């Protein structure tokens, strides 16, 4: 089965190269596959599984198979436009859909390729493998921008392994990209023993909720969910900016990798701070600090999304750990109002955005209390003296097994220190300059041997990031001085 799926991926991708020569980008190609695969599978559901779909017969797969030449291109364009006006998952998948394959002969060939396979007849994981293989190839094409929402599968699986989602728990990703956290959680829960009919129904229709601001990413996510049998008439994914408002719904678990990049054109105002007159302003009374730093805003937003005793695992860049001003305010509030119990320092070379230094923060939301909830922060250093690349030495699940064992998901209150896993008390952290969580203790071997120095481009990127963070802090100070004068 794995060979079968990889062969289909390769076959479709080989044809993608033909389309690319014709001016169709990888991203556009995967997008067209999204539309066509959905239509083919919906047709198979009706014919083979006798399950009625919401797609009108005149816009269905057979209407495409029966046409050729210019008639096919015109009808395909009409199909995309019409389905984009539908409600629910259909509307999300075909939202703003356009035909990018202008050559009718190439469009006909792609329809024939997809028509030659029986997709519904395959096992769910094989269908997923095929589609995720295409997504991964798309993400490898850095110019397509797909890397901005593609989280390494090994990291997703490790985060899900320590979070241990259970039946009837609700899971949210406010920046869900292509739905990696949903799929891994679904796979984990599906394999649990003794699931009853109601558990399975809840898993399909009620477990997952996501937001995604990028149309193409949301479309890929919904298609991915459909391929894995997740969701019903209503889409689990909302296309829009999740930071714009508090949705009012609270969740048991939030797992997410918000988009990288420090600045946003939007400043979040919590009622106390002031925003630049040029900024687009969101009024968020539930936030602790006013800032245009997207990651800090996501951390605050995730705290809001959690139920009391709800649990979060969030990928954040290093600046969230040490940035002053709003960053210090957010960290102090988070340590006090939540139990911030674990931090995973990630290595470089695992994301498509090169040189990114990121971490995973694990915290539980707690009820109001006069005393701070954080007791000990356990930090696992997977960065120092670790070297990964996207292709020749990619991050694998095995590389994260020691972290999972140290985390001890069965009883995280029973942990032991190791060379890479150390604990720091709340008192230790609160005394640090700016309440910085950027803590490390291992000796970096590359600093002792000039031959092991990082690539000059990575050094330059790191310097630029540090300068940008410093300039942002100076700007915040200047703004405050100006407003107080």
Secondary structure, DSSP 8 states (H G I E B T S, - for coil): -HHHHHHHHHHHHHHHHHHHHTT--HHHHHHHHHHHHHHHHHHHHHHHS----SS-GGGSHHHHHT--HHHHHHHHHHHHHHHTTS-HHHHHHTTT-------HHHHHHHHHHHHTS-STTS-HHHHHHHHHHHHHHHHH-GGGTGGGG---HHHHHHHHHHH---TT--EEETT-TT-HHHHHHHHHHHTSTT--HHHHHHHHHTSEEEEESSHHHHHHHHHHHHHTT---SS-SEEES-GGGS--S--EEEEEE-----S--SEEEE-SSS---TTSEEEE-TT-SS-B--HHHHHHHHHHHHEEEEEEEEEEEETHHHH--THHHHHHHHHHHHEEEEEEEE--SSSSSSTT--EEEEEEEE----SS-S--EEEEEE-STT----SSTT---GGGGHHHHHHHTTT-TTS----SSEEEEEHHHHHTSGGG------S--GGGT-GGG---HHHHHHHHHHHHHHHHHHHHHHHHHHHHH-
